[in-house]
Amino acid sequence: RDYKVEVLVPTYKRPEYTKKCIEALEKVKTTPSTRFWLWDDCSEDGTIDILNAAKLENKIVVSNKHNQGLRHVIVDFFSDYRVRNCADFVAKVDNDCVVPDNCLFDILEVFERSNPDILSPNVYPSNAAFKLGEPDMDNKGYMRTNTVGGLWVMKASMLEGINFEQHDVLGIRAAYNILYQIIINHDPVVGWVPNVTVQDIGHYSGLHPEHIKSEAHLEYSREVGRGIAW
């Protein structure tokens, strides 16, 4: 089935990761109606050139003139009529993650088979699915959880009836609150997909072999309120 999938790729600084993220997305198998929103939050470091050069057949490139924070980016994405009113599914891929080629089809297959509402892929090196998900005893293809990962695919119907207010709060925690609001309003079935593993190269632990340990990346972590373990 040709699902209409709107995929947000929010970017802010760390162009080395963004380049690897885009290269992986260029290889992902998608439905004909999948669209990528490459959204830069005023990085001013060449990131926008990477996004403009992305070889994605159906993409929209957005460049904020001022840094607004991840919450603003997600709310603006959700507010677009093409996302809120026309999509079957909405998804988010962080710019420090490398996704496998068949990740979208594999996750959509779980939606078709078991009808959950929000799914997140497993991520390496944290292996969050196995730490936070319940065992898949009924072979549904996902592990039930109360926690939504940083990457997710959800039914667009989860946006119905919710007013996502803008707050002048920067940082990753402000963005997570959007998902909590959806959970509170709709009480969705949430799960991890254990057979889809994304490489989280920018994971705060620094344990991924491609993780970059530098002063610039340390400053980024401080700026967005993300803990760092090195």
N, C-alpha and C positions, 0 to 999 in steps of 0.2 A: 504493500500500500504506500502511496506517495504522501506520507505525512508532511505537514508543514512544520518544520522545526526551525526556530529562531535561536541562534547560538551567540551568546555574549562572550567576547574575549576582552576583559578589561585589562588595560596596561597602564603601568606607572613606573617609570624608571626601569632599571635592570634590563637593558636591551639585549644583553647576551642571552638571557633566558627567553626573551620574547622571540628572538630569531629561531631558536630551537623549537619553541612552541608552534610557531607558524609553519615551519618546515614539516612538522608532524601532521598538522591539520591539513596541509596540502595533499597528504596521502590518505586521509580518512575517506572511507566509503560513505556516501551520503545519499539521501533521497533527492530526487530532482528539485524538490521545493525547500531544501535546506538552505538557510541563509546565515552568513556569519557577520556579526557586528563587531568590528575591530575598533575598540573605543579607547583612545588614549587620553589620559587625564593630565595633560600639560606636562609631559615628561621633559621636553626641551633637551633631548640627548640623542636625537636621531631615530627614536622609536617610530615616529610617524612615517619616516621613509621606509622602514621595514614593513609597516602595515600597508602602505600604498603599493609596495612591490609584491605583496602576497599573491600567489597564483591560485586564488580561490575563485571559482566560476561565479559565485553569487555572494558578493560581499558589500557591506556598507562600512566606510571608514569615517569615524567621528573623531574630531580633535577638539578637546575643551581648551578654551582660551585661558582659563584659570583653573588651578588645581582645586577640585571640589570634594574629593574623597570618594571612596568606593561605594558608600551608601548612595550618594547622589547619582553615580553612574548607573547603578542597578535600578534605582527608582525611575530615572529618565528612560532607561531601556524598557522597563515594564509599562511605562506610560505611553509609549508609542502605539498608535492604533494598530499597526501591523503585527505587533506582539500581543497586545491585550485582546484584540477582537478577531484576528485572523489565524492565529497559530493553533496547531494541535498540541505541540510541546514547546517548552522553552528550556534552554540549557545555559550553563555557565562553565567556562573553562578558564582557569587561571593562567596567566602568562608565564608562570614558572613551572608549568607541567607539560609533559610530553605524553600524548595519548596514543594508544595502539590503533592500527589501521581500521579494525572492525568494531571499534568501541561503540559507535552509535547504533549500528544494526544489532549488535548483541544486546544492548540495553533496551532498544525498542522491542526486541523479541520477548524480553521478560515482561514488558508492559502488556503485550498481546496475550501472553500465556497466563499471567497471574493477576493483571489489573491492579497494580499498586498505584500510588499517586505521585510519589517522589522517590527517585533512585539516585544513589551515588556509586561511582565505581570504587573499587579498592584502590589504595594508593601505597606506593613504595617510597620510602622505607618504613612508614609507620604501620602498614598492614592494618589500617583502621577497621576494615570490614570484620576481621577475625577478632579484634579486641573489643569492638563496640556492638557487633551484631549478634543476634541470637542464631543458633544452629538452624539450618534450612531442613527441618525434619520432613516437610511435605514436598520437597523437591520443587519449590516454586521458582527457583532461580535467583532468589534474593534472601538476605538475612535481615529479619525484622529489627528495627532499631527506633529509638526516640531521638537520634542525633542525625542531623543532615550534614554531610561533608561539605568541604569547600567547593567541590565540583558536583554538579547535580543536573539531572534531567527531570522535569516535572510536567505534568499535564497543565496546559494553559488554563484550564478551568480553575486551577488553584488561585488564580489572580482575581477571579470574579468576586465582586462585593467588597473588596478591600481597598481602602484609601491609604496608600503608602506616603506618609508625610515626610517632607524634607526636614532634616535637622542639620545644623551647622556643627556636625560632629565628624571628625576625621577618624580614620583607622579601621581596622578589620572588624573589630567588635561591633561597630555601628552597622556594618553590612550584615553581620550574622543576625542581628535583630529583625531583619526583614523576613528571614526564614522562620524565626520564632513566631512572628505575627501571623504568618500563613498557617503554621501548626495550630496556634490558638484558635484561629477563626474556622478552620476546616477539619481539624482532627484527622489529617491524612494518614494513609498507610505509607510508611517510610521504610526504605530498606537499602542495604548495601548489596552490590552485585559482585560476588567474590571472584567470578571468573573473568572479570575485566579489571586489569590493574594498570593504573596510570603512574608514570614515573614523576614523582614530585621532587624535581631536582633542587628546588628552592626551599625544601622543608627545613623548618627552624632548627632541627637537630644537627644539620650539617652532615648527616651520615650518607647522603646520596653521593656516589663517586663523582658526579658532575657538578656538585655544589661548589659555588664560588665563595671563598672566604676573603673578603676585602673590606677596607674601610668604607667604601661606598655602599656596599651591601649591608654592612652593620648600621650605617646611618639610616638607610632605608627602613630597616627593621624598627629602629627607634622612632622614626617619623610616623609610621603607620600603626604603632602600638603592637607590634608582633614580637613575641619573645624570641630570643636567640640563645642557642645552647653552646656556643663556642666563643 
